Amino acid sequence: MGEGGIGAFLPFILMFLVVYFFMIAPQMKRAKQEKKFGSELKRGDKVITKSGMHAKIVELNDKDKSCVLETMSGKIKFDRSAISMEMSKKLNAPPAIKK
């Protein structure tokens, strides 16, 4: 009955480690980066929401983690988590220098 011992669980342990390092750890790192991005937003920043709306931040509310965005059609209140980190960083990236 004691045959195999820890060797029987080795495949499961290895599977867990692979899943952790290739799926869970990068996801936690990304969530931390998104939280930092949301806390560093300031008035005047040009952003893109996750739904694709381009806007400029006109007001930040730390109490309920929301912001007021100004679009071409008016002002809209959004939750900070609705702002896309990747697309906003691409929008604000300096233009590439062509040779």
MIBAMAR-740725 format. One record per atom (N, C-alpha, C): atom name; residue in three letters; residue number from 0; y, z, x negated. Coordinates in nm, 4 decimals, always signed. Atoms other than C-alpha are relative to their C-alpha. Example, Ala and Ser with C-alpha at 12.3 -4.5 7.8 and 13.67 -1.06 7.14 Angstrom:
// residues 2
name, resn, resi, y, z, x
N, ALA, 0, -0.1190, +0.0000, -0.0890
CA, ALA, 0, -0.4500, +0.7800, -1.2300
C, ALA, 0, +0.1200, +0.0000, -0.0900
N, SER, 1, -0.1190, -0.0060, +0.0820
CA, SER, 1, -0.1060, +0.7140, -1.3670
C, SER, 1, +0.1090, +0.0730, +0.0770
END
This chain:
// residues 99
name, resn, resi, y, z, x
N, MET, 0, -0.1186, +0.0000, -0.0823
CA, MET, 0, +0.0000, +0.0000, +0.0000
C, MET, 0, +0.1248, +0.0000, -0.0866
N, GLY, 1, -0.1150, -0.0079, +0.0872
CA, GLY, 1, +0.2338, +0.0603, -0.2937
C, GLY, 1, +0.0177, -0.1246, -0.0855
N, GLU, 2, -0.0095, +0.1218, +0.0801
CA, GLU, 2, +0.1823, -0.2892, -0.4310
C, GLU, 2, +0.1349, -0.0681, +0.0207
N, GLY, 3, -0.1258, +0.0742, -0.0086
CA, GLY, 3, +0.4975, -0.4844, -0.5071
C, GLY, 3, +0.1200, +0.0866, -0.0291
N, GLY, 4, -0.1127, -0.0906, +0.0218
CA, GLY, 4, +0.7371, -0.1928, -0.5004
C, GLY, 4, +0.1345, -0.0682, +0.0198
N, ILE, 5, -0.1343, +0.0599, -0.0079
CA, ILE, 5, +1.0899, -0.3081, -0.5725
C, ILE, 5, -0.0059, -0.1514, -0.0094
N, GLY, 6, +0.0160, +0.1448, +0.0121
CA, GLY, 6, +0.9607, -0.6570, -0.6503
C, GLY, 6, -0.0033, -0.0697, +0.1350
N, ALA, 7, +0.0052, +0.0582, -0.1339
CA, ALA, 7, +0.9049, -0.7139, -0.2785
C, ALA, 7, +0.1401, -0.0144, +0.0588
N, PHE, 8, -0.1369, +0.0045, -0.0521
CA, PHE, 8, +1.2723, -0.6461, -0.2077
C, PHE, 8, +0.0946, -0.0818, -0.0874
N, LEU, 9, -0.0850, +0.0736, +0.0936
CA, LEU, 9, +1.4058, -0.8431, -0.5046
C, LEU, 9, +0.0603, -0.1276, +0.0600
N, PRO, 10, -0.0614, +0.1192, -0.0598
CA, PRO, 10, +1.4516, -1.1716, -0.3115
C, PRO, 10, +0.1132, +0.0339, +0.0984
N, PHE, 11, -0.1029, -0.0392, -0.0949
CA, PHE, 11, +1.6505, -0.9905, -0.0410
C, PHE, 11, +0.1243, +0.0517, -0.0721
N, ILE, 12, -0.1122, -0.0516, +0.0791
CA, ILE, 12, +1.8665, -0.8140, -0.2988
C, ILE, 12, +0.0768, -0.1162, -0.0625
N, LEU, 13, -0.0643, +0.1174, +0.0596
CA, LEU, 13, +1.9350, -1.1450, -0.4758
C, LEU, 13, +0.0751, -0.0817, +0.1049
N, MET, 14, -0.0685, +0.0727, -0.1074
CA, MET, 14, +2.0195, -1.3145, -0.1437
C, MET, 14, +0.1295, +0.0701, +0.0384
N, PHE, 15, -0.1202, -0.0754, -0.0341
CA, PHE, 15, +2.2658, -1.0371, -0.0605
C, PHE, 15, +0.1079, -0.0194, -0.1063
N, LEU, 16, -0.0970, +0.0177, +0.1079
CA, LEU, 16, +2.4325, -1.0685, -0.4032
C, LEU, 16, +0.0631, -0.1391, +0.0030
N, VAL, 17, -0.0525, +0.1369, -0.0081
CA, VAL, 17, +2.4671, -1.4457, -0.3681
C, VAL, 17, +0.0980, -0.0126, +0.1168
N, VAL, 18, -0.0886, +0.0052, -0.1173
CA, VAL, 18, +2.6147, -1.4127, -0.0183
C, VAL, 18, +0.1285, +0.0758, -0.0276
N, TYR, 19, -0.1191, -0.0795, +0.0286
CA, TYR, 19, +2.8518, -1.1421, -0.1375
C, TYR, 19, +0.0956, -0.0743, -0.0924
N, PHE, 20, -0.0886, +0.0618, +0.0986
CA, PHE, 20, +2.9851, -1.3294, -0.4406
C, PHE, 20, +0.0513, -0.1376, +0.0403
N, PHE, 21, -0.0447, +0.1331, -0.0389
CA, PHE, 21, +3.0095, -1.6714, -0.2764
C, PHE, 21, +0.0670, -0.0055, +0.1364
N, MET, 22, -0.0592, +0.0039, -0.1331
CA, MET, 22, +3.1219, -1.5760, +0.0755
C, MET, 22, +0.0899, +0.1194, +0.0296
N, ILE, 23, -0.0741, -0.1188, -0.0412
CA, ILE, 23, +3.2362, -1.2187, +0.1276
C, ILE, 23, +0.1164, +0.0294, -0.0939
N, ALA, 24, -0.1065, -0.0324, +0.0961
CA, ALA, 24, +3.4366, -1.1554, -0.1932
C, ALA, 24, +0.1162, -0.0993, +0.0068
N, PRO, 25, -0.1137, +0.0926, -0.0111
CA, PRO, 25, +3.6432, -1.4793, -0.1726
C, PRO, 25, +0.0764, +0.0155, +0.1315
N, GLN, 26, -0.0655, -0.0193, -0.1292
CA, GLN, 26, +3.7136, -1.4130, +0.1949
C, GLN, 26, +0.0899, +0.1241, -0.0030
N, MET, 27, -0.0817, -0.1209, +0.0121
CA, MET, 27, +3.8390, -1.0611, +0.1167
C, MET, 27, +0.1222, -0.0266, -0.0871
N, LYS, 28, -0.1113, +0.0340, +0.0879
CA, LYS, 28, +4.0560, -1.1985, -0.1666
C, LYS, 28, +0.1043, -0.0824, +0.0755
N, ARG, 29, -0.0905, +0.0844, -0.0779
CA, ARG, 29, +4.2046, -1.4610, +0.0660
C, ARG, 29, +0.0752, +0.0828, +0.1044
N, ALA, 30, -0.0653, -0.0853, -0.0998
CA, ALA, 30, +4.2769, -1.2003, +0.3355
C, ALA, 30, +0.1081, +0.0849, -0.0649
N, LYS, 31, -0.0989, -0.0792, +0.0731
CA, LYS, 31, +4.4582, -0.9876, +0.0772
C, LYS, 31, +0.1223, -0.0854, -0.0358
N, GLN, 32, -0.1098, +0.0903, +0.0335
CA, GLN, 32, +4.6660, -1.2888, -0.0345
C, GLN, 32, +0.0842, -0.0326, +0.1230
N, GLU, 33, -0.0725, +0.0302, -0.1233
CA, GLU, 33, +4.7571, -1.3744, +0.3272
C, GLU, 33, +0.0850, +0.1190, +0.0436
N, LYS, 34, -0.0757, -0.1200, -0.0373
CA, LYS, 34, +4.8649, -1.0155, +0.3933
C, LYS, 34, +0.1228, +0.0146, -0.0902
N, LYS, 35, -0.1114, -0.0075, +0.0943
CA, LYS, 35, +5.0811, -1.0178, +0.0794
C, LYS, 35, +0.1046, -0.1068, +0.0332
N, PHE, 36, -0.0906, +0.1086, -0.0358
CA, PHE, 36, +5.2315, -1.3552, +0.1796
C, PHE, 36, +0.0824, +0.0384, +0.1224
N, GLY, 37, -0.0706, -0.0400, -0.1219
CA, GLY, 37, +5.3193, -1.2205, +0.5252
C, GLY, 37, +0.1029, +0.1087, -0.0243
N, SER, 38, -0.0945, -0.1085, +0.0279
CA, SER, 38, +5.4877, -0.9125, +0.3805
C, SER, 38, +0.1163, -0.0458, -0.0872
N, GLU, 39, -0.1058, +0.0499, +0.0877
CA, GLU, 39, +5.6931, -1.1216, +0.1337
C, GLU, 39, +0.0923, -0.1016, +0.0676
N, LEU, 40, -0.0866, +0.0949, -0.0702
CA, LEU, 40, +5.8466, -1.3487, +0.3975
C, LEU, 40, +0.1403, +0.0580, +0.0120
N, LYS, 41, -0.1388, -0.0452, -0.0126
CA, LYS, 41, +6.2264, -1.3331, +0.4170
C, LYS, 41, +0.0791, -0.1006, +0.0818
N, ARG, 42, -0.0864, +0.0868, -0.0797
CA, ARG, 42, +6.5094, -1.4781, +0.6233
C, ARG, 42, +0.0357, -0.1254, -0.0790
N, GLY, 43, -0.0352, +0.1257, +0.0637
CA, GLY, 43, +6.5813, -1.8407, +0.5483
C, GLY, 43, -0.1184, -0.0772, -0.0550
N, ASP, 44, +0.1187, +0.0706, +0.0497
CA, ASP, 44, +6.2268, -1.9262, +0.4353
C, ASP, 44, -0.0393, -0.1095, +0.0986
N, LYS, 45, +0.0532, +0.1070, -0.0828
CA, LYS, 45, +6.1004, -2.2590, +0.5625
C, LYS, 45, -0.1511, +0.0168, +0.0025
N, VAL, 46, +0.1434, -0.0254, -0.0162
CA, VAL, 46, +5.7491, -2.2188, +0.7013
C, VAL, 46, -0.0617, -0.1019, +0.0953
N, ILE, 47, +0.0774, +0.0797, -0.0943
CA, ILE, 47, +5.4776, -2.4040, +0.8890
C, ILE, 47, -0.1007, +0.0948, +0.0639
N, THR, 48, +0.0964, -0.0862, -0.0681
CA, THR, 48, +5.2735, -2.2245, +1.1531
C, THR, 48, -0.1381, -0.0618, -0.0083
N, LYS, 49, +0.1377, +0.0502, +0.0043
CA, LYS, 49, +4.8965, -2.2592, +1.1739
C, LYS, 49, -0.0228, -0.1099, +0.1033
N, SER, 50, +0.0114, +0.1076, -0.0983
CA, SER, 50, +4.9495, -2.4845, +1.4755
C, SER, 50, +0.0758, -0.1246, -0.0441
N, GLY, 51, -0.0677, +0.1172, +0.0552
CA, GLY, 51, +5.1638, -2.7190, +1.2620
C, GLY, 51, +0.1484, -0.0095, +0.0280
N, MET, 52, -0.1427, +0.0034, -0.0307
CA, MET, 52, +5.5144, -2.6285, +1.3801
C, MET, 52, +0.0828, +0.0344, -0.1239
N, HIS, 53, -0.0905, -0.0252, +0.1120
CA, HIS, 53, +5.7856, -2.6534, +1.1130
C, HIS, 53, +0.1189, +0.0807, +0.0515
N, ALA, 54, -0.1087, -0.0863, -0.0450
CA, ALA, 54, +6.0531, -2.3844, +1.1326
C, ALA, 54, +0.0625, +0.0729, -0.1178
N, LYS, 55, -0.0673, -0.0836, +0.0984
CA, LYS, 55, +6.2911, -2.1550, +0.9464
C, LYS, 55, +0.0068, +0.1412, +0.0578
N, ILE, 56, -0.0019, -0.1392, -0.0453
CA, ILE, 56, +6.2737, -1.7763, +0.9645
C, ILE, 56, +0.1454, +0.0448, +0.0158
N, VAL, 57, -0.1356, -0.0496, -0.0228
CA, VAL, 57, +6.5884, -1.6302, +1.1220
C, VAL, 57, +0.0034, +0.1510, +0.0187
N, GLU, 58, +0.0030, -0.1450, -0.0226
CA, GLU, 58, +6.4733, -1.2752, +1.1949
C, GLU, 58, -0.1405, +0.0517, -0.0265
N, LEU, 59, +0.1287, -0.0648, +0.0258
CA, LEU, 59, +6.1948, -1.0432, +1.0772
C, LEU, 59, +0.0004, +0.1369, +0.0653
N, ASN, 60, +0.0128, -0.1300, -0.0642
CA, ASN, 60, +6.0711, -0.7408, +1.2696
C, ASN, 60, -0.1203, +0.0711, -0.0610
N, ASP, 61, +0.1088, -0.0730, +0.0649
CA, ASP, 61, +5.8676, -0.4934, +1.0627
C, ASP, 61, -0.0751, +0.0902, +0.0972
N, LYS, 62, +0.0623, -0.0919, -0.0947
CA, LYS, 62, +5.7934, -0.2742, +1.3636
C, LYS, 62, -0.1267, -0.0590, +0.0622
N, ASP, 63, +0.1173, +0.0616, -0.0626
CA, ASP, 63, +5.5579, -0.5173, +1.5366
C, ASP, 63, -0.0520, -0.1206, -0.0773
N, LYS, 64, +0.0477, +0.1070, +0.0897
CA, LYS, 64, +5.4972, -0.7576, +1.2430
C, LYS, 64, +0.0224, -0.1389, +0.0601
N, SER, 65, -0.0316, +0.1294, -0.0574
CA, SER, 65, +5.6685, -1.0470, +1.4187
C, SER, 65, +0.1218, -0.0586, -0.0698
N, CYS, 66, -0.1184, +0.0650, +0.0534
CA, CYS, 66, +5.9380, -1.2947, +1.3276
C, CYS, 66, +0.0499, -0.1009, +0.1020
N, VAL, 67, -0.0595, +0.1006, -0.0867
CA, VAL, 67, +6.1768, -1.5236, +1.5081
C, VAL, 67, +0.0205, -0.1237, -0.0852
N, LEU, 68, -0.0085, +0.1258, +0.0723
CA, LEU, 68, +6.1504, -1.8849, +1.3982
C, LEU, 68, +0.0944, -0.0935, +0.0738
N, GLU, 69, -0.0916, +0.0976, -0.0586
CA, GLU, 69, +6.4166, -2.1475, +1.4531
C, GLU, 69, -0.0578, -0.1390, -0.0225
N, THR, 70, +0.0490, +0.1372, +0.0067
CA, THR, 70, +6.2903, -2.4940, +1.5342
C, THR, 70, +0.1107, -0.0916, +0.0489
N, MET, 71, -0.1006, +0.0941, -0.0488
CA, MET, 71, +6.4747, -2.8078, +1.6346
C, MET, 71, +0.0266, +0.0186, +0.1491
N, SER, 72, -0.0169, -0.0178, -0.1443
CA, SER, 72, +6.4257, -2.7120, +1.9989
C, SER, 72, +0.0445, +0.1403, +0.0389
N, GLY, 73, -0.0460, -0.1347, -0.0311
CA, GLY, 73, +6.5343, -2.3478, +1.9726
C, GLY, 73, -0.0720, +0.1057, -0.0815
N, LYS, 74, +0.0601, -0.1130, +0.0704
CA, LYS, 74, +6.4175, -2.0052, +1.8652
C, LYS, 74, -0.1244, +0.0476, +0.0737
N, ILE, 75, +0.1270, -0.0444, -0.0559
CA, ILE, 75, +6.0625, -1.8787, +1.9162
C, ILE, 75, -0.0478, +0.1212, -0.0784
N, LYS, 76, +0.0534, -0.1189, +0.0659
CA, LYS, 76, +5.9066, -1.5395, +1.8419
C, LYS, 76, -0.1488, -0.0204, -0.0268
N, PHE, 77, +0.1387, +0.0160, +0.0427
CA, PHE, 77, +5.5787, -1.5525, +1.6476
C, PHE, 77, -0.0457, +0.1253, -0.0719
N, ASP, 78, +0.0598, -0.1026, +0.0832
CA, ASP, 78, +5.3430, -1.3042, +1.4919
C, ASP, 78, -0.0058, -0.0544, -0.1425
N, ARG, 79, +0.0007, +0.0474, +0.1391
CA, ARG, 79, +5.3576, -1.3210, +1.1116
C, ARG, 79, -0.1330, -0.0616, -0.0398
N, SER, 80, +0.1315, +0.0542, +0.0347
CA, SER, 80, +4.9844, -1.3922, +1.0978
C, SER, 80, -0.0166, -0.1441, +0.0477
N, ALA, 81, +0.0067, +0.1377, -0.0481
CA, ALA, 81, +5.0521, -1.7238, +1.2772
C, ALA, 81, +0.0604, -0.0986, -0.0994
N, ILE, 82, -0.0600, +0.0877, +0.1006
CA, ILE, 82, +5.2299, -1.8599, +0.9679
C, ILE, 82, -0.1052, -0.0351, -0.1039
N, SER, 83, +0.1007, +0.0488, +0.0941
CA, SER, 83, +5.0106, -2.0718, +0.7432
C, SER, 83, +0.0478, +0.0176, -0.1436
N, MET, 84, -0.0357, -0.0227, +0.1397
CA, MET, 84, +5.0162, -1.9597, +0.3810
C, MET, 84, -0.0089, -0.1295, -0.0798
N, GLU, 85, +0.0189, +0.1217, +0.0804
CA, GLU, 85, +4.8791, -2.2854, +0.2353
C, GLU, 85, +0.1049, -0.1055, +0.0296
N, MET, 86, -0.0938, +0.1055, -0.0357
CA, MET, 86, +5.0983, -2.5258, +0.4293
C, MET, 86, +0.1429, +0.0386, -0.0333
N, SER, 87, -0.1361, -0.0447, +0.0312
CA, SER, 87, +5.4117, -2.3141, +0.3812
C, SER, 87, +0.0261, -0.0058, -0.1497
N, LYS, 88, -0.0171, +0.0080, +0.1452
CA, LYS, 88, +5.3540, -2.2935, +0.0061
C, LYS, 88, +0.0153, -0.1447, -0.0449
N, LYS, 89, -0.0150, +0.1417, +0.0334
CA, LYS, 89, +5.3094, -2.6726, -0.0106
C, LYS, 89, +0.1381, -0.0507, +0.0384
N, LEU, 90, -0.1321, +0.0418, -0.0469
CA, LEU, 90, +5.6307, -2.7190, +0.1880
C, LEU, 90, +0.1089, +0.0445, -0.0960
N, ASN, 91, -0.1033, -0.0557, +0.0865
CA, ASN, 91, +5.8289, -2.4975, -0.0490
C, ASN, 91, -0.0251, -0.0238, -0.1492
N, ALA, 92, +0.0306, +0.0263, +0.1411
CA, ALA, 92, +5.6665, -2.6185, -0.3719
C, ALA, 92, +0.1039, -0.0953, -0.0580
N, PRO, 93, -0.0941, +0.0935, +0.0602
CA, PRO, 93, +5.9019, -2.7876, -0.6173
C, PRO, 93, -0.0628, -0.1387, -0.0101
N, PRO, 94, +0.0555, +0.1361, +0.0057
CA, PRO, 94, +5.8641, -3.1656, -0.6196
C, PRO, 94, -0.0592, -0.0303, -0.1372
N, ALA, 95, +0.0662, +0.0363, +0.1267
CA, ALA, 95, +5.6314, -3.3081, -0.8829
C, ALA, 95, +0.0879, -0.0981, -0.0771
N, ILE, 96, -0.0803, +0.0881, +0.0858
CA, ILE, 96, +5.8027, -3.4781, -1.1751
C, ILE, 96, -0.0819, -0.1241, -0.0321
N, LYS, 97, +0.0690, +0.1265, +0.0276
CA, LYS, 97, +5.7090, -3.8440, -1.2050
C, LYS, 97, +0.0442, -0.0529, -0.1354
N, LYS, 98, -0.0310, +0.0552, +0.1319
CA, LYS, 98, +5.6903, -4.0103, -1.5440
C, LYS, 98, +0.0302, -0.1459, +0.0080
END
